[in-house]
């Protein structure tokens, strides 16, 4: 008689809910990068890191996707990435303000890649609620397969707490599409109103029944000053539809929240896996922890696996976006 196996069941791979898509304008793909953004240190770092050539837009766009696919497919822990679009800035009439927009990744481009690589990517549409066709665009993207809506209100120049957005929130709730919103200071893009990153402004959406994912663990993003720590605890207590992702928490300016989250294992079921790719994953938080095994795991060059290992070594539990998105036909 064969003894029952004592080996643990293989854990399913998680979905990374916070992966940025970068692209240069090419062939009507609906993308845009301002001259100022092209000269920024962050964008220049991205160009160097990814081995891109600004003079060859089509080739560079394809290479970025190929680089992402290669790293994702080699991951031992992450099986899918949500590609995030980035809507622009809109004026008081609801029209795109090209002068104020620094970076734009069109929803059609995101949706196309998700269709082209259905086993690897999900689409994360970006719809600025100030655009005059916001609800129509939300419905269109949802019907086309978008799994969530991503906001960066600091750079998109709107107030998430403005009651004029209630119809948009109600449509999000009706469609049961999660809202992933940036929290804290924004350094990558131009943030004209950093107060827009206050998670308290997301209470309006939560009150309307929207499933909200606050990015970056609700971190304030200013070294160890974590003014939103108590806000995170309060939102998690009051709203069963509130979640937060763990993206970018290895960055030095967000380590304060990373260590605070360790204190609340009772709330780890509200955390979702995310990396903030293509940003790097630093091992600083785990130095001196985990022994030889931990150091070997964290030494991987795969950013998805390194972030998974880092948070696991610190005892921070997390779930996957799969648990809160609505399945669609054929999935």
C-alpha positions as CSV (number, residue, x, y, z in Angstrom):
1,X,0.0,0.0,0.0
2,X,1.4,3.4,-1.0
3,X,1.7,6.0,1.7
4,X,-0.1,9.2,1.0
5,X,2.2,12.0,-0.3
6,X,3.3,14.5,2.3
7,X,4.3,17.0,-0.4
8,X,2.2,20.2,-0.4
9,X,-0.1,20.9,-3.3
10,X,1.4,23.2,-5.9
11,X,0.2,26.7,-5.3
12,X,-1.4,28.5,-8.3
13,X,0.5,31.4,-9.7
14,X,-0.8,34.8,-8.9
15,X,-1.8,37.7,-11.1
16,X,0.2,40.9,-10.9
17,X,-2.4,43.7,-10.9
18,X,0.0,46.6,-11.3
19,X,2.1,46.4,-14.4
20,X,2.8,49.5,-16.5
21,X,2.7,49.4,-20.2
22,X,5.1,51.9,-21.9
23,X,4.9,52.8,-25.6
24,X,5.9,55.5,-28.0
25,X,3.3,56.9,-30.4
26,X,3.3,54.8,-33.5
27,X,0.8,53.9,-36.2
28,X,-2.2,55.4,-34.4
29,X,-1.8,53.4,-31.2
30,X,-3.2,56.2,-29.2
31,X,-0.1,56.7,-27.1
32,X,1.8,59.9,-26.3
33,X,4.9,61.0,-24.5
34,X,5.7,64.7,-24.0
35,X,9.1,66.1,-24.9
36,X,9.6,67.0,-21.2
37,X,8.8,63.4,-20.2
38,X,11.2,62.0,-22.7
39,X,14.0,64.0,-21.1
40,X,13.1,63.0,-17.5
41,X,15.6,60.9,-15.6
42,X,13.0,58.1,-15.0
43,X,12.1,57.8,-18.7
44,X,15.8,57.8,-19.7
45,X,16.4,55.1,-17.1
46,X,13.6,53.1,-18.6
47,X,15.0,53.5,-22.1
48,X,18.4,52.3,-20.9
49,X,17.0,49.4,-18.8
50,X,14.8,48.1,-21.6
51,X,17.3,48.7,-24.4
52,X,15.0,50.9,-26.4
53,X,15.6,53.3,-29.3
54,X,13.6,56.4,-29.4
55,X,14.2,56.7,-33.1
56,X,12.5,53.4,-33.8
57,X,9.1,53.6,-32.1
58,X,7.6,50.4,-33.5
59,X,10.6,48.3,-32.8
60,X,10.9,49.8,-29.3
61,X,7.3,49.2,-28.5
62,X,7.6,45.5,-29.6
63,X,10.8,45.1,-27.6
64,X,9.2,46.4,-24.4
65,X,6.4,43.9,-24.7
66,X,8.8,41.1,-25.6
67,X,10.9,42.0,-22.5
68,X,7.9,41.9,-20.3
69,X,6.7,38.6,-21.7
70,X,10.1,37.0,-21.3
71,X,10.3,38.0,-17.6
72,X,6.7,37.1,-16.9
73,X,6.9,33.7,-18.6
74,X,10.1,32.8,-16.7
75,X,8.5,33.6,-13.3
76,X,7.9,30.8,-10.9
77,X,5.2,32.6,-8.9
78,X,3.4,35.0,-11.2
79,X,1.4,33.8,-14.2
80,X,-0.4,36.8,-15.5
81,X,0.0,40.6,-15.6
82,X,-2.6,43.3,-15.8
83,X,-1.4,45.9,-18.3
84,X,-2.3,49.4,-17.2
85,X,-3.4,52.1,-19.5
86,X,-2.9,55.8,-18.7
87,X,-5.5,58.3,-19.7
88,X,-4.7,62.0,-20.2
89,X,-5.7,65.3,-18.6
90,X,-9.1,66.7,-19.6
91,X,-10.3,70.3,-19.5
92,X,-13.5,71.7,-18.0
93,X,-15.4,70.8,-21.2
94,X,-14.3,67.2,-21.0
95,X,-11.9,67.4,-23.9
96,X,-8.3,66.0,-23.9
97,X,-5.9,68.7,-22.8
98,X,-2.8,67.8,-24.9
99,X,-0.7,70.6,-23.4
100,X,-1.2,69.3,-19.9
101,X,-0.9,65.6,-20.7
102,X,2.6,64.2,-20.1
103,X,2.0,60.5,-20.8
104,X,-0.8,58.6,-22.4
105,X,-1.2,54.9,-23.1
106,X,-4.4,54.4,-25.1
107,X,-7.0,51.9,-24.0
108,X,-7.2,50.3,-27.5
109,X,-3.5,49.5,-27.4
110,X,-3.9,47.9,-24.0
111,X,-7.0,45.9,-25.1
112,X,-5.2,44.7,-28.3
113,X,-2.3,43.3,-26.4
114,X,-4.6,41.5,-23.9
115,X,-6.4,40.0,-26.9
116,X,-3.1,39.0,-28.6
117,X,-1.7,37.4,-25.5
118,X,-4.8,36.1,-23.5
119,X,-2.8,33.7,-21.4
120,X,-0.4,36.3,-20.3
121,X,-2.2,39.6,-20.1
122,X,-5.4,41.2,-18.7
123,X,-6.3,44.7,-19.7
124,X,-6.4,47.5,-17.2
125,X,-8.2,50.4,-18.8
126,X,-7.7,54.0,-17.7
127,X,-10.7,56.3,-17.9
128,X,-10.4,59.8,-16.5
129,X,-13.8,60.6,-15.0
130,X,-13.6,64.2,-16.3
131,X,-13.8,63.2,-19.9
132,X,-17.2,63.9,-21.4
133,X,-17.6,60.3,-22.6
134,X,-16.3,58.7,-19.4
135,X,-19.2,56.4,-18.9
136,X,-19.4,55.4,-22.5
137,X,-15.6,54.7,-22.5
138,X,-15.9,52.7,-19.3
139,X,-18.7,50.5,-20.8
140,X,-16.8,50.1,-24.1
141,X,-13.6,48.9,-22.4
142,X,-15.5,46.6,-20.1
143,X,-17.3,45.0,-23.0
144,X,-13.9,44.6,-24.7
145,X,-12.5,42.7,-21.7
146,X,-11.0,45.2,-19.3
147,X,-10.6,43.7,-15.8
148,X,-10.2,47.0,-13.9
149,X,-9.9,50.7,-14.3
150,X,-6.6,52.4,-13.3
151,X,-6.3,56.0,-12.1
152,X,-3.4,58.3,-11.3
153,X,-5.4,61.4,-10.2
154,X,-2.3,63.4,-9.1
155,X,-1.1,63.5,-12.8
156,X,-4.5,63.2,-14.4
157,X,-5.6,66.3,-12.5
158,X,-8.9,65.5,-10.9
159,X,-10.2,65.0,-7.4
160,X,-11.5,61.5,-6.7
161,X,-13.6,62.9,-3.9
162,X,-15.6,65.3,-6.1
163,X,-19.3,64.3,-6.0
164,X,-19.6,65.0,-9.8
165,X,-18.0,61.6,-10.3
166,X,-20.8,59.8,-8.5
167,X,-22.5,58.7,-11.8
168,X,-19.1,57.2,-12.9
169,X,-18.8,55.4,-9.6
170,X,-22.3,54.0,-9.8
171,X,-21.5,52.6,-13.3
172,X,-18.3,51.0,-12.0
173,X,-20.3,49.4,-9.2
174,X,-23.0,48.2,-11.6
175,X,-20.4,46.7,-13.9
176,X,-18.5,45.3,-10.9
177,X,-15.2,46.5,-12.2
178,X,-12.5,47.3,-9.6
179,X,-10.9,50.7,-9.4
180,X,-7.2,50.7,-8.9
181,X,-6.1,54.2,-7.8
182,X,-2.7,55.6,-7.1
183,X,-2.1,56.6,-3.5
184,X,0.4,59.0,-2.0
185,X,2.9,61.3,-3.7
186,X,3.6,60.8,-7.4
187,X,7.2,61.1,-8.6
188,X,7.2,59.4,-12.0
189,X,4.9,61.9,-13.7
190,X,4.1,65.5,-13.1
191,X,1.8,65.7,-10.0
192,X,0.1,69.1,-10.0
193,X,-2.1,68.4,-6.9
194,X,-0.5,65.8,-4.6
195,X,-3.6,65.9,-2.3
196,X,-5.4,63.9,-5.0
197,X,-3.4,60.9,-3.8
198,X,-5.1,61.0,-0.4
199,X,-6.9,57.6,0.1
200,X,-9.6,59.4,2.1
201,X,-10.8,60.8,-1.2
202,X,-11.7,57.2,-2.3
203,X,-14.4,57.0,0.4
204,X,-16.9,58.4,-2.0
205,X,-16.3,55.5,-4.5
206,X,-16.5,53.0,-1.6
207,X,-19.8,54.4,-0.4
208,X,-21.2,53.9,-3.9
209,X,-20.3,50.2,-3.8
210,X,-17.1,50.3,-5.9
211,X,-14.5,47.7,-5.2
212,X,-11.4,49.9,-4.6
213,X,-7.8,48.9,-4.7
214,X,-5.5,51.5,-3.2
215,X,-2.1,51.2,-4.8
216,X,1.2,50.9,-3.0
217,X,-0.2,49.6,0.3
218,X,-1.8,53.1,0.9
219,X,1.7,54.4,1.4
220,X,2.3,58.1,1.5
221,X,5.5,57.7,-0.4
222,X,7.7,60.1,1.6
223,X,10.4,57.9,3.2
224,X,9.1,56.8,6.7
225,X,6.4,59.4,7.0
226,X,3.2,57.3,6.7
227,X,0.3,59.7,7.3
228,X,-2.1,57.3,5.6
229,X,-1.3,54.3,7.8
230,X,-4.3,54.9,10.1
231,X,-6.4,55.7,7.0
232,X,-5.6,52.2,5.7
233,X,-6.7,50.6,8.9
234,X,-9.9,52.6,9.0
235,X,-10.8,51.9,5.4
236,X,-10.1,48.1,5.8
237,X,-12.3,48.1,9.0
238,X,-15.3,50.0,7.5
239,X,-15.4,48.8,3.9
240,X,-15.4,45.1,2.9
241,X,-15.0,46.4,-0.7
242,X,-11.6,48.0,0.1
243,X,-8.3,46.4,-0.9
244,X,-4.8,47.5,-1.4
245,X,-2.0,46.2,-3.6
246,X,1.6,45.7,-2.5
247,X,3.2,47.3,-5.5
248,X,6.4,49.3,-5.2
249,X,6.7,48.7,-1.4
250,X,10.3,47.6,-1.8
251,X,11.3,51.1,-2.9
252,X,13.1,53.1,-0.1
253,X,10.5,55.8,0.0
254,X,7.7,53.2,0.8
255,X,9.5,50.9,3.2
256,X,7.7,52.5,6.1
257,X,4.4,51.1,5.1
258,X,5.9,47.7,4.2
259,X,7.1,47.3,7.7
260,X,3.8,48.5,9.2
261,X,1.8,46.0,7.1
262,X,3.7,43.2,8.9
263,X,1.9,44.1,12.1
264,X,-1.5,43.3,10.7
265,X,-1.7,39.7,9.5
266,X,-5.5,39.9,10.1
267,X,-5.7,42.3,7.2
268,X,-3.4,40.5,4.8
269,X,-6.4,39.1,3.0
270,X,-7.1,42.7,1.8
271,X,-3.7,42.8,0.1
272,X,-3.3,42.0,-3.6
273,X,-0.1,41.1,-5.4
274,X,1.4,43.8,-7.6
275,X,4.9,45.0,-8.5
276,X,4.8,48.3,-10.3
277,X,6.8,46.8,-13.2
278,X,9.1,48.0,-14.8
279,X,10.3,49.7,-11.5
280,X,13.1,47.7,-9.8
281,X,12.5,45.6,-6.7
282,X,15.0,46.3,-3.9
283,X,16.1,43.7,-1.4
284,X,17.0,46.2,1.3
285,X,14.0,45.3,3.5
286,X,15.2,41.7,3.8
287,X,18.9,42.1,4.5
288,X,19.8,40.0,7.4
289,X,16.6,38.0,7.2
290,X,15.7,34.5,5.9
291,X,19.2,33.0,6.1
292,X,20.9,31.4,3.1
293,X,17.7,30.2,1.6
294,X,16.2,33.6,1.7
295,X,19.2,35.3,0.2
296,X,19.2,32.8,-2.7
297,X,15.5,33.3,-3.4
298,X,15.9,37.1,-3.3
299,X,18.9,37.0,-5.6
300,X,16.8,36.1,-8.6
301,X,16.8,38.7,-11.3
302,X,13.2,38.1,-12.1
303,X,11.4,41.1,-10.6
304,X,8.1,39.3,-10.2
305,X,9.6,36.4,-8.2
306,X,11.9,38.8,-6.2
307,X,8.9,40.9,-5.0
308,X,6.9,37.7,-4.2
309,X,9.9,36.4,-2.2
310,X,10.6,39.6,-0.4
311,X,7.0,40.0,0.9
312,X,6.8,36.3,1.7
313,X,10.1,36.4,3.7
314,X,8.8,39.3,5.7
315,X,5.6,37.4,6.5
316,X,3.3,39.7,4.5
317,X,0.4,37.7,3.1
318,X,-1.4,38.6,-0.1
319,X,-4.0,37.4,-2.5
320,X,-4.4,37.6,-6.2
321,X,-6.7,39.9,-8.3
322,X,-8.4,36.8,-9.6
323,X,-10.3,36.5,-6.4
324,X,-12.2,39.8,-6.9
325,X,-12.7,40.2,-10.7
326,X,-15.7,39.0,-12.4
327,X,-15.2,36.0,-14.8
328,X,-16.2,36.5,-18.4
329,X,-17.5,34.0,-20.9
330,X,-14.8,31.5,-22.0
331,X,-12.5,32.3,-19.0
